Amino acid sequence: MQFCYGAYDNTNTSSSGTATIAITNASVYEYDEPAASGTTAPTMPVTNTTPEAPPYSPPTALIGDNVELTSSYGCQTIQASTPPAVAASGYLQLVLTVAYSATAWANAYPEATLSLGRVTTTYTP
């Protein structure tokens, strides 16, 4: 899988406050979508945020890659050592772990921005 990103620290050169943002991990999960039933309770997603409603099955981890992409831009390819089997009915999810740190200046913390561009993958049944 390949994704393009832009990480910018938004630090004002006239201030003493600094910020850094970095992508520290990129993982790919597969979800299979069964027939809709509407009777399954929401499940906690991999990202440990607000529970999501079904119909997706628990995810299967396909790729997990430690990366260190900081205050820059470009495209990154992540891949498993052997290509994982992907179900034709499956959906892929890219999960990025992002680290942010900053030092205050005048009681305010500078911002940092992370933007994502193209996300692509090649699938061969």
Secondary structure as the mmCIF struct_conf table of DSSP 4:
data_model
#
loop_
_struct_conf.conf_type_id
_struct_conf.id
_struct_conf.beg_label_comp_id
_struct_conf.beg_label_asym_id
_struct_conf.beg_label_seq_id
_struct_conf.end_label_comp_id
_struct_conf.end_label_asym_id
_struct_conf.end_label_seq_id
STRN STRN1 GLN A 2 TYR A 8
TURN_TY1_P TURN_TY1_P1 THR A 13 SER A 14
BEND BEND1 SER A 15 SER A 16
STRN STRN2 THR A 18 ASP A 32
BEND BEND2 GLY A 38 GLY A 38
BEND BEND3 THR A 40 THR A 40
HELX_LH_PP_P HELX_LH_PP_P1 ALA A 41 PRO A 42
STRN STRN3 THR A 43 THR A 43
TURN_TY1_P TURN_TY1_P2 VAL A 46 THR A 47
BEND BEND4 THR A 49 THR A 50
STRN STRN4 GLU A 52 GLU A 52
BEND BEND5 PRO A 54 PRO A 55
HELX_LH_PP_P HELX_LH_PP_P2 TYR A 56 PRO A 59
STRN STRN5 THR A 60 THR A 70
BEND BEND6 SER A 71 SER A 71
STRN STRN6 TYR A 73 THR A 77
BEND BEND7 SER A 81 THR A 82
HELX_LH_PP_P HELX_LH_PP_P3 PRO A 83 ALA A 85
TURN_TY1_P TURN_TY1_P3 ALA A 88 SER A 89
STRN STRN7 GLY A 90 THR A 103
STRN STRN8 TRP A 105 TRP A 105
TURN_TY1_P TURN_TY1_P4 ALA A 106 ASN A 107
STRN STRN9 ALA A 108 ALA A 108
HELX_LH_PP_P HELX_LH_PP_P4 TYR A 109 GLU A 111
STRN STRN10 THR A 113 THR A 120
#
